[in-house]
Structures are given as C-alpha cells and as structure tokens.
Amino acid sequence: MVSLRIHLIGIVVVLLLLPGHAWGQYQRVQQLAEQLRNPEPGVRRQAAIALGRAGFAPSVALLDDAMDEEADVSVRLEIVRALRYIVFQRSAGYPAAMQALARACDHEHQPDELVRLRANEALWEAAKRNMLDPVAYLERSLADPSLRLRLSAVAMLRRHGTPEVIGPLGRAATDRSQHETIRLKAVEALGAVALSDPGPVGRDVARANIRTTSLVNVPPLHPPGLLEQRHRRQIFLLAAIVDDASNSSALRLQAVRSMGRVKDKAAVPVLSRIVQSHADDAVRNQATLVLSHLLARQYE
C-alpha cells in the first residue's frame, strides 16, 4: 500500500508541470489505483484490465506493486495479461513491463505456478516478436520447482532453436538432479535444434573475411559465431550421456536417436565407437541403426 501511495505522489509532482488535460489522466490513474485496493476481486481485476489498456506511463509501476500485494490468483493472472498487453502494444513503459513479467516468472518472487507459466508464455511471445532474447529467463525456469514449467521451458528453448540454446539444454540433459522426464525432453531437443553450419570451406571463408576486415577496421560480413562447429557441441553432449553408465537406458537410447537427428558427419566416429564398444546391447543396436541411416544419407 505504501509503495502505491509513493507512486501516486510522484505522478502528482510530474503532472503539476503538464498541461491541464493531464489532470484528467491523473484522476483516472488515481481512481484505478484505488480500485486495485478494493476488497472485491472483481473490481481489482477490472482495474488491472483498465490500467493495461489505458497506456498511462504509471500503469506498469502500479500493476507491478499490486502483483506483490495481491493474494487472489485470478487478479494476479489479470495483472499478467495487462502487462502482456502493454508490452505488445509498446505502450508507455513497456520495457519495465517486460521486467515485471520476468519477475513474475521467478518462483522466489511469484509463488503461484499458473501465474509463472502465463508470465513465461507472455515473454516467449515477446521473444517471437524480436523484443527480447528469451534464453536467460528460460534457463532460469529450468530451476523452477514446477515440473510443468520446466517442461514448458525445454519446449520453448527447442522452438527458439538458436546456438545459444545448446548450453541450457545440455546442462538440463546432463543434470542428474533433474527429473528424468526433463532430461529426456532436453536430450530430444538437442537433436531437434537445427543449426545452420557452413562446413569447413564456409568457416575458412568466414575466418578470412573476419581477419581482413579487422585490418581495415570495418565490421565483418560474417559474425564470429559462424566459426563455431555447432553440431559438434550437440554430438559431444549427447555422447557424454550415452557414455555415462549411471544414466537410464531410455536416456542413452534417446541420446543415440538425437545424434541421428543432428544429421552431421561429426556423429559418425562417435556412433562407430558406440557400436563397437558400448556395454548395453540395446544402445549398440540403436547406434547401428542410426549410423546406417546417417551413412546412407551421405550417398543419396
């Protein structure tokens, strides 16, 4: 309650310097701020909706403070929707609205699972509109106590599909403290992330371009990340899962299948080694099948 009053005092100070029409806006903001403290949840929900659609500069601060003090889940969900609306309309204060949504994703800040899930989804939609990079907050969600949210984070990382997701997915796949279902989904996602790779010739061209442009102090045509052998990172992580005898058979079999889905020659020596020396018959058989498909694809 104190923080809401502080924000309203700040609004008054600013509006004293503005033309007369701003007073009408202030009166509306003050009315909605008071409604956020109404004992009826329905009134508080409507106030959250109105603040989101009004596009007032102080809306985000009022909604963020109300989220901290709100006990009713239905009202908190409406606050998330209001913040989402502000972000997608790029209304006044929308960067702060994204920060408020990020806090709502944090289980240490927001106790309700459904509210965290909806905030995660709102940020994911913002990422699809190139408004932010979602990898950092999705990786944080992999530590959420809710299995549902962790599964959602793995699915979103898989769909995002940039080189940056390989690290978080690899850590989730190899983390023995994670639920088996999360690890299986992360292993599956490692194989499904389709990364463009220029190959040895393309990397040589990119390396030469970066070297030449650095001499004349101009930006390179190719980003330095192009030099990474991206598929090898995936193969390395998946091979580590297969080689770890403490992992379940299901996890190791999925890792072998994911190597085949990467569709890169870097998997051939790894799969050959597994076929020749792995202790698990089922894993050897799966590796034989994947290797045969991979070799056949090279001669199509």
BELNORPE-V955564 format. One record per backbone hydrogen bond with DSSP energy under -0.5 kcal/mol. CO is the residue of the C=O (numbers start at 1). NH is the residue of the N-H. If there is no record, write none. Layout:
# BELNORPE-V955564
co=(CO:CO)
nh=(NH:NH)
This chain:
# BELNORPE-V955564
co=(1:2:3:4:5:6:7:8:9:10:11:12:14:15:19:20:20:21:21:22:23:24:25:26:27:28:29:30:31:32:34:35:39:40:41:42:43:44:45:46:47:48:49:50:51:55:56:57:58:59:60:61:62:63:64:65:66:71:72:73:74:75:76:77:78:79:80:81:82:83:84:85:86:86:87:91:93:94:95:96:97:98:99:100:101:102:102:103:105:106:106:109:112:113:114:115:116:117:118:119:120:121:122:123:124:125:126:126:127:132:134:135:136:137:138:139:140:141:145:146:147:148:149:150:151:152:153:154:155:156:157:162:163:164:165:166:167:168:169:170:171:174:175:179:180:181:182:183:184:185:186:187:188:189:192:193:198:199:200:201:202:203:204:205:206:207:208:209:210:211:212:212:213:223:224:225:228:229:229:230:230:231:232:233:234:235:236:237:238:239:240:243:244:248:249:250:251:252:253:254:255:256:257:258:259:260:264:265:265:266:267:268:269:270:271:272:273:274:279:280:281:282:283:284:285:286:287:288:289:290:291:292:293:294:295:296:297)
nh=(5:6:7:8:9:10:11:12:13:14:15:16:17:18:22:23:24:24:25:26:27:28:29:30:31:32:33:34:35:36:37:38:41:44:45:46:47:48:49:50:51:52:53:54:55:92:59:60:62:63:64:65:66:67:68:69:70:73:76:77:78:79:80:81:82:83:84:85:86:87:88:89:90:91:90:94:97:98:99:100:101:102:103:104:105:105:106:106:107:109:110:111:116:117:118:119:120:121:122:123:124:125:126:127:128:129:129:131:130:134:138:139:140:141:142:142:143:144:147:150:151:152:153:154:155:156:157:158:159:160:161:165:166:168:169:170:171:172:173:174:175:176:178:183:184:185:186:187:188:189:190:191:192:193:194:195:202:203:204:205:206:207:208:209:210:211:212:213:214:215:215:216:218:226:227:228:230:232:233:233:234:235:236:237:238:239:240:241:242:243:244:245:247:252:253:254:255:256:257:258:259:260:261:262:263:263:267:268:269:270:271:272:273:274:275:276:277:278:281:284:285:286:287:288:289:290:291:292:293:294:295:296:297:298:299:299:300)
